[in-house]
Amino acid sequence: MPTAILTTDDLYQFKTELFEEIKTIISNAQPSKRYLRSSEAMDLLQVSPGTLQNLRVNGVLPYTKLGGIIYYDEEDINKVLEANRIHHI
């Protein structure tokens, strides 16, 4: 069986390629969080607690209340943003 000799440069190149591939896999594999708590929704929308409550009360933003905690579906938030998008010509 033939013997292969590895140099330090070979190992360094392998390590670099491996890290790049792992970074690519990790960046593609992390899905966004599906349900957001009120504080996370406020951060995403850059609105105050009162504005978020108005969006709920007026039926603009759907939500789920479970055990006293209000959750928002990130997809619903994105739909509301798209529906209220203003196009300037």
N, C-alpha and C positions, 0 to 999 in steps of 0.2 A: 504494500500500500504506500503510495507516494506521500511524502511529508511536505506540508505547506508551511512556509515561514511567514509569520505575521510580524510586521514592524509596528512601532508605536504610532506612526502616521496612519497605518491601516486601521488600527483600533480607534484612533481619534476620528477618522472619517466615518467609520461605522457608527460610533457614538453620535456624531452630529446628524447623520442620516436617520438614525433611530429616533432621536429626540424630535426632529422635524416631522416625522411620520406620526409619532404619538401626539404631538401638538395638533396636527391636522385632524386626527381621529377624535380627539377630545373636543375641539372647537365645533366639529360637525355633529357630535353626539349629544350635546347638552341642549335638550329642548327647553323652551321657555316654560316658566311656571304657569300652569293653566288657570288656577284660581288665585286671586289676589285678595288680601285683606284690605280694609279701608285705607290704612296708612300707605300701603303699597300703591293702591289705585290713585290716591292723592298725589304721591310722588310722580307716578307715571303721567298723570294729566296736568300736574302743576296747578292744582286747585286747592282751595281751603276746605275744611270740614263742612262748612255751611253750604258751599257750592256743590260738594259731593252729595250732601243730603238733598238739596234741591233737585239734582239730577235724578235721584232715586224717587222722591216724592212725586215729581212731575212725569214719571214713567219714561224718562229719556234713557236711563241706564238700568238695565235689568240687574237684579241681585238675588242672592240666596242668603237667608238668615238661618243659622244653625247654632243652637246653644248660645244665643246672644251675640254671636260673631257674624258680621256681614261679609260675604264673599262676592267678588265680581269675577266673571269669566273674562279673561284677557281678550278672547275673540270678540265678545260683545263690546268691549271698550274700543277695540280697533274698528268695529263696524260703525259705532257711533261717531268716531273720529272721521271715518271716510264719508259717512252720510252728511256730515256737517262741513265738509271740505269746501272752501271757497276758491273758485277758479277765476283768476284775473287774466284778462286778455290784453 
